[in-house]
């Protein structure tokens, strides 16, 4: 039977590799919406990696870091969208 630890390590490896595809979309996205979505997906994947690492190493502090990072991503996205709305209204 496959151990949970091995599955979590494999999931962390796969998520870490797919983060680079999302970074590509965030940097070279044709529209601003593509870039915002790319950054949000990267943030979500990083939060998931932290949760999996917390389960692998059995450390609760990783979950705290994941929750703080998720809140930071949410607030930053809202602030960035608000900035873009104000910038477009001024033009």
Buried (B, 14 or more C-beta within 10 A) or exposed (E): EEEEEEEBBEBBEEBEEEBEEBBEBBEEBEEEEEBBBBBBBBBBBBBBBBBBBBBBEEEEEBBEBBEEBBEEBEEEBEEBEEEEEEEEEEE
